[in-house]
C-alpha cells in the first residue's frame, strides 16, 4: 500500500477489522483520557457462546458482490446503523445513521445512507455515491468530513466501490433525519480527484490482504500510530491511539499493536487465534474483547479473505 498522508483522523468506520485483537479496541482517535478508563462493570469476563454464523457469499454479480463487501469486511453498518441500548445494531434503522462521533475539532453524525429521498441519499446516483466515498464530495460539490476515511477509500478499486454504491442504492429506504455535523477544521484536503483504480488481483494473497485491511476495511487506520494528527506510516500497525467513549459506550481504550512483534504484537499468535479474535471478539487467552469491532459482520467473510488478512498481518515488521 502506498504511504498515505491523512489530515483528519478516522474515528469509527466500518470498521475496523482487528480493532480489539489484544484486548483493547476502537476506531476513532481522541486525546488520551486524563483519568482511568475501563470497560463497563457489566462487561463479561468470559466469551459469549456464538450461535451458528451464516456466511454471505461473494460472487461476480454486482449487487451480490456489493452486499458481500458492505455486510462483511467493509462493515458500513458498523457506523451507519444506530445502536440499541444493549449495543446491538437497530434492525429497523439499518444504514439510517444518527449516532454522534465526537472529537475535539468536530462533532459528526453518521449519515443516513439509505435511499430515502428526504433524509437519506435517495437522490444520489451511483456515481455520486462513488465520488462521495472516494473523494469526500457531495453531488453539489461541497466537502464531506471525517470520520469517513477518505484517504484510504481513495484506493478502492472501480469494481468494488461501484458494487458498494449499487448495493447501498438497493437497500430499503428508512426515513431518519440526522443532525448536521459541525467541524472546526478545513475539509476536503484529500488530494487529486480519483476517477479510476484497477482491481487488486487475488492471486497474491499478501497484497490482497493488504488491500482488504487497508482501503476496504481500513483497519490500518486505527492501528497505525498518529503523531500530531498525522498518520505515521513508519509505525504501520503499531497501535497506541486512544478511543474515548466510542459509539454508545462509556469507556476508553487504546488500539493494539497488530504487527508481528512476539511480545507486544501478534507474533506468537496462531492463525486460528487471530481469526477467532476477528470473527468472535475473543482474545487468545479467552478474554471477551470490548465490543467496538464488528465481529458479527467479519464472521460472515469468505474464508479466503480472512486468510489473506492474516497473511498480510504476518508481514508487518515487528
C-alpha positions in Angstrom: 0.0 0.0 0.0 1.4 3.4 -0.8 2.2 5.8 2.0 -0.9 7.9 2.9 -1.0 11.4 4.4 -4.1 11.9 6.4 -5.0 15.2 7.9 -8.1 14.1 9.8 -8.4 11.0 12.0 -10.9 8.4 11.1 -13.0 7.6 14.2 -15.3 4.7 13.8 -15.9 3.2 10.4 -16.5 0.3 9.1 -14.7 -0.7 10.7 -12.2 -1.5 11.7 -11.0 -5.0 11.3 -8.9 -6.2 14.2 -9.7 -3.3 16.5 -9.6 -5.4 19.6 -7.1 -8.1 19.0 -5.1 -7.6 22.1 -7.9 -6.7 24.4 -8.4 -3.1 23.6 -10.1 -1.5 20.7 -11.6 1.3 18.8 -11.7 3.0 15.6 -11.6 6.7 16.3 -8.7 8.6 17.8 -9.2 11.0 20.6 -6.7 12.5 23.1 -5.7 10.0 25.8 -8.1 10.1 28.8 -7.0 12.2 31.7 -8.4 9.7 34.3 -8.6 6.0 34.5 -11.0 4.4 32.0 -12.2 0.8 31.9 -14.8 -1.4 30.3 -18.3 -1.3 31.8 -18.7 -3.3 35.1 -21.2 -5.4 33.3 -18.8 -6.5 30.6 -18.5 -10.3 30.6 -15.2 -11.8 31.7 -15.7 -15.0 29.7 -16.6 -15.2 26.0 -20.2 -15.5 24.9 -21.1 -18.6 23.1 -21.7 -17.6 19.5 -24.5 -19.2 17.5 -24.1 -20.6 14.0 -22.9 -18.0 11.5 -24.5 -17.8 8.1 -21.8 -16.6 5.7 -22.5 -14.1 3.0 -21.3 -15.4 -0.3 -19.3 -13.3 -2.7 -19.8 -13.5 -6.4 -19.5 -11.9 -9.8 -22.9 -10.3 -9.8 -22.6 -6.6 -9.0 -25.2 -6.5 -6.2 -24.1 -9.8 -4.8 -20.5 -8.5 -4.6 -21.7 -5.2 -3.2 -23.7 -6.9 -0.5 -20.8 -9.1 0.5 -18.5 -6.1 0.9 -21.0 -3.8 2.7 -22.2 -6.6 5.0 -18.9 -8.1 5.9 -15.3 -6.8 5.6 -16.2 -3.1 4.7 -18.7 -3.2 7.6 -20.5 0.1 6.6 -23.4 -0.6 9.1 -20.9 -0.6 12.0 -21.1 3.2 11.8 -24.2 3.9 9.8 -26.6 1.7 11.7 -27.6 3.2 15.0 -27.3 1.1 18.2 -29.9 -0.2 20.6 -29.1 0.3 24.4 -27.5 -3.2 24.5 -25.1 -2.2 21.8 -26.6 -4.3 19.0 -27.5 -2.6 15.7 -31.1 -1.5 15.4 -32.7 -3.8 12.8 -35.4 -1.2 12.0 -32.8 1.5 11.1 -30.3 -0.3 9.1 -27.9 2.2 7.5 -30.1 5.1 8.7 -27.3 6.8 10.6 -27.6 9.2 13.6 -25.2 8.3 16.4 -22.7 11.0 17.3 -18.9 10.8 16.9 -17.1 13.5 18.9 -13.6 14.7 18.5 -12.0 17.9 19.9 -12.3 19.5 16.5 -15.7 18.1 15.2 -19.0 16.6 16.2 -20.0 14.2 13.4 -23.2 12.3 13.0 -23.2 9.1 10.9 -25.2 9.8 7.8 -28.4 8.2 6.7 -27.1 6.3 3.6 -30.4 4.6 2.7 -32.2 5.6 -0.5 -34.8 7.7 1.4 -35.0 10.9 -0.8 -35.9 13.2 2.1 -33.5 12.2 4.8 -31.1 9.9 3.0 -29.2 9.7 -0.3 -32.1 8.6 -2.5 -31.5 11.4 -5.0 -27.8 10.4 -5.4 -26.7 8.5 -8.5 -24.3 5.5 -8.2 -21.6 7.8 -9.5 -22.4 10.4 -6.8 -22.0 7.8 -4.1 -18.7 6.6 -5.6 -17.4 10.2 -5.6 -18.5 10.7 -2.0 -16.8 7.5 -0.8 -13.5 8.1 -2.7 -13.2 11.9 -2.9 -15.4 13.1 0.0 -17.6 15.2 -2.2 -21.4 15.6 -2.2 -23.2 15.9 -5.5 -23.4 19.7 -5.0 -19.6 19.8 -4.7 -19.4 20.5 -1.0 -16.9 18.5 1.1 -17.7 15.7 3.4 -15.7 15.4 6.6 -14.2 12.8 9.0 -14.5 10.3 10.4 -15.0 8.8 6.9 -11.5 7.6 6.0 -11.4 9.1 2.5 -7.7 8.8 2.1 -8.0 5.0 2.4 -11.1 4.8 0.3 -9.3 6.6 -2.5 -7.6 3.3 -3.2 -10.9 1.2 -3.5 -11.0 -0.5 -6.9 -13.6 0.5 -9.5 -15.3 -2.9 -9.3 -15.5 -2.8 -5.5 -16.6 0.8 -5.0 -19.2 0.7 -7.7 -20.6 -2.6 -6.2 -20.8 -1.0 -2.8 -22.6 2.0 -4.2 -25.0 -0.1 -6.2 -25.9 -2.2 -3.2 -26.4 0.8 -1.0 -28.9 2.1 -3.5 -30.8 -1.2 -3.4 -31.3 -1.4 0.4 -34.7 -0.4 1.9 -35.2 3.4 2.4 -35.5 4.5 6.0 -36.8 7.9 6.9 -34.5 9.2 9.7 -33.4 12.8 9.8 -29.8 13.1 11.1 -28.5 16.3 12.7 -25.9 18.3 10.7 -22.2 17.6 11.6 -20.1 20.6 12.7 -16.3 21.0 12.1 -13.6 23.4 13.3 -11.1 22.2 10.7 -10.9 22.7 6.9 -12.4 19.9 4.9 -11.5 18.4 1.5 -7.7 18.1 1.6 -7.8 14.6 0.2 -5.6 15.0 -2.8 -6.3 15.0 -6.6 -9.7 13.7 -7.7 -9.7 9.9 -8.1 -11.5 8.7 -11.2 -10.3 5.1 -11.7 -8.5 2.4 -9.7 -7.6 -1.0 -11.1 -8.8 -4.2 -9.4 -6.5 -5.8 -6.9 -5.7 -9.4 -8.1 -6.5 -12.1 -5.6 -3.6 -14.4 -6.7 -1.2 -12.6 -4.5 -2.5 -13.4 -1.0 -0.5 -10.9 0.9 -1.1 -8.0 -1.4 -4.8 -8.8 -1.5 -4.8 -9.0 2.3 -3.1 -5.6 2.4 -5.9 -4.2 0.2 -8.6 -5.7 2.4 -7.0 -4.5 5.6 -6.4 -1.0 4.1 -8.8 0.5 1.6 -11.7 -1.9 2.2 -11.8 -2.2 6.0 -9.2 0.5 6.9 -8.1 -1.5 9.9 -4.7 0.0 9.5 -6.1 3.5 10.0 -7.0 2.7 13.6 -3.9 0.5 14.3 -1.3 2.8 12.8 0.1 5.4 15.2 -0.9 9.0 14.7 1.6 11.8 15.6 0.3 15.4 15.9 -2.8 14.4 14.0 -0.9 12.8 11.1 -0.7 9.1 10.5 2.9 7.9 10.7 3.2 5.1 8.1 6.6 4.2 9.6 4.5 2.9 12.5 2.1 0.8 10.5 0.2 -1.4 12.8 1.9 -0.2 16.0 -1.3 0.9 17.6 -1.4 3.3 20.5 -4.3 5.6 19.5 -6.8 6.4 22.3 -10.5 5.9 21.8 -12.8 7.7 24.2 -16.5 6.8 24.7 -16.8 5.3 21.2 -20.3 4.8 19.8 -22.7 4.4 22.7 -20.1 3.1 25.1 -18.9 4.8 28.3 -15.3 3.6 28.4 -12.0 4.3 26.7 -9.4 2.0 25.1 -6.2 2.1 23.1 -5.7 0.5 19.7 -3.5 -2.6 19.8 -0.2 -3.4 18.2 -1.0 -5.8 15.4 2.5 -6.2 14.0 4.5 -9.5 14.1 6.2 -8.5 17.3 6.3 -11.6 19.5 5.9 -9.7 22.8 3.6 -6.8 22.1 2.0 -7.8 18.8 0.7 -10.9 17.1 4.0 -12.8 16.6 3.1 -15.6 18.9 -0.5 -15.9 17.9 -1.6 -18.7 15.7 -3.6 -18.0 12.6 -6.7 -19.5 14.2 -6.3 -17.3 17.3 -6.2 -14.2 15.1 -9.2 -15.4 13.1 -11.1 -16.1 16.3 -10.4 -12.6 17.6 -11.6 -11.0 14.3 -14.7 -13.1 14.0 -15.8 -13.7 17.6 -14.2 -10.9 19.6 -12.4 -13.4 21.9 -8.7 -12.9 22.6 -6.2 -15.8 22.5 -6.4 -16.1 26.3 -10.2 -16.4 26.2 -11.0 -12.8 27.3 -14.1 -11.2 25.9 -12.9 -8.2 23.9 -14.5 -4.7 24.0 -17.4 -4.6 21.5 -16.4 -2.0 19.0 -15.1 -4.2 16.3 -17.8 -5.6 14.0 -17.1 -9.3 14.7 -20.6 -10.4 13.8 -20.0 -8.9 10.3 -16.5 -10.2 10.0 -17.7 -13.7 10.9 -19.6 -13.7 7.6 -16.5 -13.2 5.5 -15.3 -15.6 2.9 -12.6 -17.8 4.5 -10.1 -16.9 1.7 -10.4 -13.2 2.5 -9.9 -13.9 6.2 -6.8 -15.9 5.3 -5.5 -13.1 3.2 -5.8 -10.5 6.0 -4.0 -12.8 8.4 -1.2 -13.5 5.8 -0.8 -9.7 5.4 -0.6 -9.1 9.2 2.2 -11.7 9.4 4.3 -9.4 7.1 4.1 -6.3 9.3 7.6 -5.6 10.7 7.7 -6.1 14.5 
